[in-house]
Amino acid sequence: MNDTATATTSTKPKRWYIVHAYSNFENKVADSIREQAKQRGLAEHIGEVLGGRYPRGEFSRVRVQVAHPMDNGMVSGIPEFYLNHAQLRGQDGQVLAELELFPAVSENPNLAFDIDAPGPTRLVLRDNSGNEFDAAIP
């Protein structure tokens, strides 16, 4: 009886990559990113709200995703640009929930609210540039 184990190795060819890094070109990179976003039509989607209201027994959960880059200003040449306020309003305009948001929130943030008010709601959002977004949630 032979108790010998055999091992084989693969000798696939390796690939080498050369990467160049340049200092003091951050503004050009930021401009390039903005231009690509404009060309792809991404700027048109800022503030879009996807989601809905889901019954959960005695209350409802409003769960949404908001299209927004949420830039925190930590990347050189890209200024802070983030949602800083969210307010959920009932059908009569009363404030059902309110959030204060900060730059550390992720890109395209998901927000959830548990509410016990009947009827349609509206989500009103504001970013630190003063832009306001308003979405009806049935």
Steps between C-alpha positions, in 0.01 A plus 500: 500500500637842398421790741671769292311822416568687181469879469502698180543871448370716225740725318257738334664811361490799736387848397669817616328835506658842512303772676593866491398734782525874459482756777310830472260374232206449737294783348540356150388160631197657671410689181534179301270312738240777480519508121458121477198517734349773282561302180338190650201698626567419866451861614135478391437227757620682812215511747302213348325296767426130457308296752163494667284446803460150639234403757637325810205433730403810695749725320663545160863508400603757243821382337669697224826537315603851395728559202771736622884481490540599868854632447670558835764749381787269599612456138711788387323714242154357571306723740248382758167425333261297711143475624483663841129499579211261444144552612207262463164679492148364528211576267409814697861628497577402861857385564502125570877453515810713455864405443821698503754338265878537486768447234593154629168356376557280193440594139134450402391458862218270610264653755227327698226644721245313711179703518145449622332777299252396228495634146765612255825660611759732348874484546667842486880500473755781499871489425776728624489696172139602569342267242163362610342178385140397562359152440149365547481161670155335475 
